[in-house]
Amino acid sequence: MLDNNVFWHFAVQIYSTPEVADLCLTLQNRYQLSVNDLLFGLWLAREGKQLPPQLDDQQVQQWRSRTLEPLRKLRYDLRQSKQSEDQQCCYEAMKQAELSAEKVEIGLLYDLRDLCPDAAGADVKPLNQLSYLNLCVAAKVTAKTAENLGDLPALLRQLSDKAAGAVVIG
């Protein structure tokens, strides 16, 4: 399934950009945002699509809460205690399991692409602007809430700018 998933290939390439990865992890750790949701918003912008605020991603949310997040928590716990070689092997296996769960989630998000409208017409925006709008939707930032969210809007802007400037072959 993922071998021909262009979103997966995009996610791997864009996340390998150090500034993009650092910003995504900051947003995940500071604001509990999903890196995959952020990457989905960036990819949709590259595809000329908008991330709709009311997107029905219930299947993604269930996978994340039941599978991905528990795996991540286990890996974090193991990271703190990997003193023996066996614990190190277990930690590495948990990293691979988490990556596999991330791939499944990216596949679920990819399946939602046709529910996202084209950003065509009079409102066509530059890539970094459409990326920023999609990231705001992913982070549930609105004009009304933006003032009370600390540095979240600025971090989203930085991420959209870095991602828009990144070279992705695809």
Secondary structure, DSSP 4 states (H G I P E B T S, - for coil): -GGG-HHHHHHHHHHTSHHHHHHHHHHHHHH---HHHHHHHHHHHHTTB---TT---HHHHHHIIIIIHHHHHHHHHHHHH--SHHHHHHHHHHHHHHHHHHHHHHHHHHTTGGGSPB--STT---HHHHHHHHHHHHTT--TTTGGGSTTHHHHHHHHHHHHHHS----
